[in-house]
């Protein structure tokens, strides 16, 4: 937090709360926006609350170019679970996504901390909202590696392999959202390895330290790239990933 403060004081940043920001022993003061007490998160990133359309930084949305971003909490399903908060968050997500003008912002990207492989209950609750509103990509973190999945419906278990090119670098008119795990900037932990089970639709994975870039080209084409960077000590292995999503159904 302290190391990031200097950068975040001068650069626009969209933050997402994770499990390390939770305080299960703390008291909720506003059930609409809290489950447990995320005081450190809320106070350090209070500027997001001032500029978000919800008045808080635990769930909100914004437009950037031709992309609509929606940010929400997966941790609220775990830490000091509060039904009022969850109901308000889902209500916001449903209304916000339904109101997106796909002519102005054809691409819709969601951000939270965990996907269905990390927190099943949370994902089962909000996945239908994301899928029904045709969210294109969900970026998550938590585990400290990089992982890209093929378009997949976690509720039904259906994998849209037909939309994936032979080299896996292009998805054409995918039926479902694409989950990309971008936790590769995290600390090295013994359980954060690319030993993805065969029943998960993972197409590529890397334990190297890296950073990703989202670039919507136009209303039908968007590009994603991931590259490794020089970290402390010896450099990581040479790894990169790229993805082009072609979507004519916006």
C-alpha positions in Angstrom: 0.0 0.0 0.0 2.7 2.5 1.0 4.9 1.7 -2.0 1.9 2.2 -4.4 0.8 5.5 -2.8 3.2 7.7 -4.7 2.1 6.4 -8.1 -1.6 6.4 -7.2 -1.5 9.9 -6.0 -0.8 11.2 -9.5 -2.2 8.5 -11.8 -5.9 7.5 -12.4 -6.4 4.1 -10.9 -9.4 1.7 -10.7 -9.0 -0.5 -7.7 -10.6 -3.8 -6.7 -10.7 -5.1 -3.2 -9.3 -8.5 -2.4 -9.1 -10.9 0.6 -6.1 -9.0 2.2 -8.2 -5.9 2.5 -10.9 -7.6 4.7 -11.1 -7.2 8.5 -13.6 -9.8 9.7 -13.4 -8.6 13.3 -14.4 -5.0 12.4 -18.0 -3.7 12.7 -20.0 -2.7 9.6 -21.2 0.8 9.7 -23.3 0.9 6.5 -24.8 -2.4 5.3 -25.4 -1.0 1.8 -21.7 -0.7 1.2 -20.0 -2.9 3.7 -19.7 -6.5 4.8 -17.1 -6.5 7.5 -14.9 -3.5 7.5 -12.6 -2.7 4.5 -11.5 0.6 6.2 -7.9 0.5 4.9 -9.1 -0.1 1.4 -11.9 2.5 1.6 -9.7 5.2 3.1 -6.6 4.8 1.0 -8.6 4.7 -2.2 -11.3 7.2 -1.2 -10.9 9.2 -4.5 -12.5 6.4 -6.3 -15.5 6.8 -4.1 -15.7 10.5 -4.9 -15.6 9.8 -8.7 -17.6 6.6 -8.9 -21.3 6.6 -9.8 -22.2 4.7 -6.6 -20.4 6.9 -4.0 -18.2 4.0 -2.9 -15.2 2.1 -4.1 -16.4 -1.5 -3.5 -18.6 -1.6 -6.6 -18.8 1.0 -9.3 -18.4 1.4 -13.0 -16.9 3.9 -15.5 -16.3 4.3 -19.2 -12.8 4.6 -20.7 -12.8 5.1 -24.5 -15.1 2.5 -26.1 -15.0 0.2 -23.1 -17.4 0.1 -20.1 -15.7 -1.2 -17.0 -17.6 -2.6 -14.0 -15.9 -3.3 -10.7 -17.3 -5.3 -7.9 -16.5 -7.4 -4.8 -16.2 -11.1 -4.7 -14.9 -10.9 -1.1 -18.3 -9.8 0.2 -19.5 -13.4 -0.2 -16.9 -14.6 2.3 -15.9 -12.0 4.9 -18.6 -11.0 7.4 -21.2 -11.8 4.8 -24.0 -9.3 4.7 -27.2 -10.0 2.7 -28.0 -6.3 2.3 -24.6 -5.5 0.8 -24.8 -8.5 -1.6 -28.4 -7.6 -2.7 -27.4 -4.0 -3.3 -24.3 -5.0 -5.3 -26.2 -7.4 -7.5 -28.9 -4.9 -8.0 -26.3 -2.3 -9.1 -24.6 -4.8 -11.4 -27.9 -5.8 -13.1 -29.0 -2.2 -13.6 -25.6 -0.9 -14.7 -25.0 -3.6 -17.3 -28.5 -3.5 -18.6 -28.1 0.3 -19.2 -24.8 0.0 -21.2 -25.1 1.7 -24.6 -23.2 -0.8 -26.8 -23.0 1.7 -29.6 -21.0 4.1 -27.5 -19.1 1.4 -25.4 -19.4 -1.8 -27.4 -16.9 -3.6 -25.1 -17.7 -4.5 -21.5 -15.0 -5.6 -19.1 -15.6 -6.7 -15.5 -13.1 -6.6 -12.7 -13.1 -8.6 -9.4 -10.6 -10.5 -7.3 -11.7 -14.1 -7.8 -13.1 -16.4 -10.5 -15.1 -19.6 -10.2 -12.0 -21.7 -9.5 -11.2 -19.7 -6.4 -14.6 -18.8 -4.9 -17.5 -20.9 -6.3 -20.3 -19.4 -4.2 -19.5 -15.8 -5.3 -19.0 -16.7 -8.9 -22.3 -18.7 -9.1 -24.1 -15.6 -7.7 -22.8 -13.0 -10.2 -21.8 -15.1 -13.2 -25.4 -15.2 -14.6 -25.6 -11.4 -14.5 -22.3 -11.2 -16.4 -23.3 -13.8 -19.0 -26.8 -12.5 -19.5 -25.5 -9.0 -20.2 -22.8 -10.3 -22.6 -19.8 -9.1 -20.7 -16.8 -9.7 -22.9 -13.9 -10.2 -20.4 -13.6 -10.8 -16.7 -10.2 -9.9 -15.2 -9.3 -11.4 -11.8 -6.3 -11.8 -9.6 -5.8 -13.6 -6.3 -3.6 -16.4 -7.4 -0.1 -15.1 -8.4 0.1 -16.3 -11.9 -1.2 -15.5 -15.4 -3.9 -17.7 -16.9 -6.2 -17.3 -19.9 -9.3 -19.4 -20.4 -11.4 -20.1 -23.4 -14.9 -18.7 -23.4 -16.8 -20.7 -20.8 -20.1 -20.8 -19.0 -19.2 -21.8 -15.4 -22.9 -22.3 -14.6 -23.6 -25.0 -17.3 -20.1 -26.1 -17.8 -20.3 -25.4 -21.6 -17.0 -24.6 -23.3 -17.1 -22.5 -26.5 -14.2 -24.2 -28.2 -15.7 -23.5 -31.6 -14.9 -19.8 -31.3 -11.2 -20.4 -30.6 -8.7 -20.4 -33.4 -6.3 -23.3 -33.9 -3.4 -21.2 -32.5 -5.7 -20.1 -29.6 -4.9 -16.4 -30.2 -8.2 -15.4 -31.6 -11.8 -15.8 -30.3 -14.4 -15.2 -33.0 -17.9 -14.3 -31.8 -17.5 -16.1 -28.4 -20.8 -17.1 -26.8 -19.5 -16.6 -23.2 -17.2 -14.2 -21.4 -13.4 -14.8 -21.3 -11.8 -15.1 -17.9 -8.2 -13.9 -17.6 -6.2 -14.3 -14.4 -3.7 -11.4 -14.1 -2.2 -12.1 -10.8 1.3 -12.5 -12.2 2.6 -9.4 -10.4 2.1 -11.0 -7.0 4.6 -12.6 -4.7 5.9 -16.1 -5.4 3.9 -18.6 -3.4 4.3 -22.3 -3.4 0.6 -23.0 -4.2 0.5 -20.5 -7.1 1.7 -22.9 -9.8 0.4 -23.5 -13.3 -0.9 -27.0 -12.5 -4.3 -26.3 -13.9 -6.6 -29.4 -13.8 -7.5 -30.8 -17.2 -11.2 -30.2 -16.6 -10.6 -26.4 -16.7 -10.6 -24.7 -20.1 -7.2 -23.1 -19.6 -5.3 -22.3 -22.8 -2.1 -20.9 -21.5 -0.5 -20.2 -18.1 2.7 -18.5 -16.8 4.2 -18.1 -13.4 6.4 -15.3 -14.6 6.1 -11.7 -13.3 4.3 -9.6 -15.9 1.8 -7.0 -16.9 -1.1 -7.0 -19.4 -2.6 -4.4 -21.7 -6.3 -4.1 -22.9 -6.7 -2.4 -26.3 -10.1 -2.2 -27.9 -9.4 -1.4 -31.6 -12.9 -0.7 -32.7 -16.5 -1.9 -32.1 -15.8 -5.4 -33.3 -12.1 -6.0 -32.5 -10.3 -5.9 -29.2 -6.8 -6.9 -28.4 -5.2 -8.2 -25.1 -1.5 -8.7 -24.6 0.6 -9.9 -21.7 4.3 -9.6 -21.4 6.9 -10.5 -18.7 8.9 -7.7 -17.1 12.3 -7.6 -15.2 11.7 -8.2 -11.5 14.1 -8.2 -8.6 17.0 -10.6 -9.2 17.4 -12.8 -12.3 14.9 -12.0 -15.1 11.9 -14.2 -15.7 11.6 -16.7 -18.6 10.7 -15.2 -21.9 6.9 -15.4 -22.1 4.2 -13.4 -23.7 0.6 -14.0 -24.6 -1.8 -12.2 -27.0 -5.5 -12.5 -27.7 -7.7 -10.9 -30.4 -11.5 -11.0 -29.7 -13.7 -10.5 -32.7 -17.3 -9.9 -31.7 -19.9 -9.0 -34.3 -22.8 -9.4 -31.9 -22.5 -6.2 -29.9 
